[in-house]
Amino acid sequence: MFRRREPVPFAFVAEADRFRSNVTPPPRESLSMTQITARSLVGLTVVAGLVGSLLFGMPALQPYKATGKAQQSEASQGR
């Protein structure tokens, strides 16, 4: 980074690009077995929902194929 030649009214603006914090964040807590199980069940439910919607939705996306025979109602059959 290049240094500015003109004076800056606020010193923290000029030094913002080189500031490094000396405070370390606290370590992450490990997940309990219950939390791992709950997250995996939620993920499994989402995946199962997507697969189910694909399975039930695919027939609706297929083009309509009419059969060779025309269906006749009982009234037109002359009984």
C-alpha positions as CSV (number, residue, x, y, z in Angstrom):
1,M,0.0,0.0,0.0
2,F,1.2,3.5,-0.7
3,R,1.4,6.2,1.8
4,R,-0.6,9.4,1.3
5,R,1.4,12.5,0.9
6,E,-1.3,15.0,1.9
7,P,-2.1,15.4,5.6
8,V,-5.2,13.5,6.8
9,P,-7.3,15.2,9.5
10,F,-7.8,12.0,11.4
11,A,-4.9,9.8,12.2
12,F,-6.9,6.6,12.5
13,V,-8.0,6.9,8.9
14,A,-4.4,7.1,7.7
15,E,-3.4,4.2,9.8
16,A,-6.5,2.0,9.2
17,D,-4.9,-0.1,6.5
18,R,-2.0,-1.3,8.8
19,F,-3.9,-1.8,12.0
20,R,-3.7,-5.3,13.5
21,S,-5.6,-6.3,16.6
22,N,-3.8,-8.0,19.4
23,V,-7.0,-9.4,20.9
24,T,-7.6,-13.0,20.0
25,P,-11.2,-14.3,19.8
26,P,-12.3,-17.0,22.2
27,P,-12.0,-20.6,21.0
28,R,-15.1,-22.1,19.5
29,E,-17.1,-24.5,21.7
30,S,-17.3,-28.0,20.4
31,L,-20.7,-29.3,19.4
32,S,-22.5,-31.8,21.6
33,M,-23.8,-35.1,20.3
34,T,-27.3,-33.8,20.4
35,Q,-26.5,-30.7,18.3
36,I,-24.7,-32.9,15.7
37,T,-27.7,-35.3,15.6
38,A,-30.2,-32.4,15.2
39,R,-28.2,-30.7,12.5
40,S,-27.8,-34.0,10.5
41,L,-31.5,-34.7,10.9
42,V,-32.4,-31.2,9.6
43,G,-30.1,-31.7,6.7
44,L,-31.5,-35.2,5.9
45,T,-35.1,-33.8,6.0
46,V,-34.2,-31.0,3.6
47,V,-32.5,-33.5,1.2
48,A,-35.4,-35.9,1.4
49,G,-37.9,-33.0,0.7
50,L,-35.9,-32.0,-2.4
51,V,-35.7,-35.6,-3.7
52,G,-39.4,-36.2,-3.0
53,S,-40.4,-33.0,-4.8
54,L,-38.3,-34.1,-7.7
55,L,-39.9,-37.6,-7.8
56,F,-43.4,-36.3,-7.6
57,G,-42.8,-33.3,-9.9
58,M,-41.1,-35.2,-12.8
59,P,-44.3,-36.7,-14.2
60,A,-45.8,-33.2,-14.4
61,L,-42.9,-32.0,-16.4
62,Q,-43.2,-34.8,-19.0
63,P,-45.0,-34.0,-22.2
64,Y,-48.5,-35.4,-22.5
65,K,-48.6,-38.5,-24.6
66,A,-52.1,-39.3,-25.9
67,T,-52.9,-43.0,-26.4
68,G,-54.0,-44.3,-29.9
69,K,-57.5,-45.2,-28.7
70,A,-60.1,-42.5,-27.9
71,Q,-61.9,-43.1,-24.7
72,Q,-65.6,-43.4,-25.0
73,S,-68.1,-42.8,-22.2
74,E,-70.7,-45.3,-21.2
75,A,-73.5,-43.2,-22.6
76,S,-72.0,-43.2,-26.1
77,Q,-71.5,-47.0,-26.1
78,G,-75.3,-47.6,-26.6
79,R,-76.1,-49.8,-23.6
